[in-house]
């Protein structure tokens, strides 16, 4: 089996390693089967997409909708690398799944509107499948409404004209979409479980997602969540394309 590729952009080692471990658990892959490239650490190396069964893009601290003058040189480089990669991914309909930051990146690439209108605090929210979502193979076996973990400052406000809406939630109308047959993005985190979100709360307590003084209260609240379904999206992705 060809390996899968995880593109990551978290500069904090604890968060980056925890994210990689979460993708390994959710996909059922082992480390040789899920190669990781940390985009924040250096330029994206030359890739032959034919070497990979599919590509994952994880979350991270960057916001696609930030003004250009507020973005760091690293963020500009990462965005340029991803834009060039998505040119090929979309043109060839290469299996791709972007989570959280991935929906902003793919949304911008495809001409959608990404802004802070529908940001969601770190929390567990009900996600509902659309008619198209219920028919999509990546969502096979999913209930029509399931709980998922979210936490994002920006979101897709206007769906790209090339995209098919697959899932929505009360506070964020675009929770998942597909471009072509094989290119996907989710706003919710399909890789996250409660332990993972607690790690991220601690790592990002000063990143503007919540008042730092409320960290312990937030951890208590999210620790009560029961999240069982979102990882099925990643397992289905591997089963379909592996």
Secondary structure, DSSP 8 states (H G I E B T S, - for coil): --EEEEEE---SHHHHHHHHHHHHHHHT--GGGEEEEEGGGS------GGGEEEEEE---S--TTS-GGGS-HHHHHHHHHHHHHHHHHHHHT--EEEETHHHHHHHHHTT-EEESTT-EEEEEEEEEE-HHHHH-GGGTT--SEEEEEEEES-EEEE--TTEEEEEEETTEEEEEEEETTTEEEESS-TT--HHHHHHHHHHTTTTTSS-GGGHHHHHHHHTT----STHHHHHHHHHHH-
